[in-house]
Amino acid sequence: MSDLAWVPQSCTLPTEERPLRVAEWDALVSERLTSSSRPEPLPLRLDLAAGSGVEERVRDLVERESGCCSFFTFTTTPGEDLISLDIAVDPAHETILDALAARTAGLQR
């Protein structure tokens, strides 16, 4: 999904920076994702393999994403071998979560 048309207007990240942010998410997911699940329509859970610096990387990316896309709610739960990242949105942004889930599924190793 190289077309960023799905990014909502409420996102305040400058347009020219969006491909870079998407590339950061893609790299994290393709390198670390062990599983993803969607137990209900509005949350998405990503389980990421832990490792040196991974938790800090996830927290940094989540903090920056929260700063420009306030419709996301991120919850990071570190464990011994996995870092669970729960991503939730309100009903008005469900299609954004749909797009993120589809993109994540396409990158899962």
Disulfide bonds with the S-S distance in Angstrom:
none
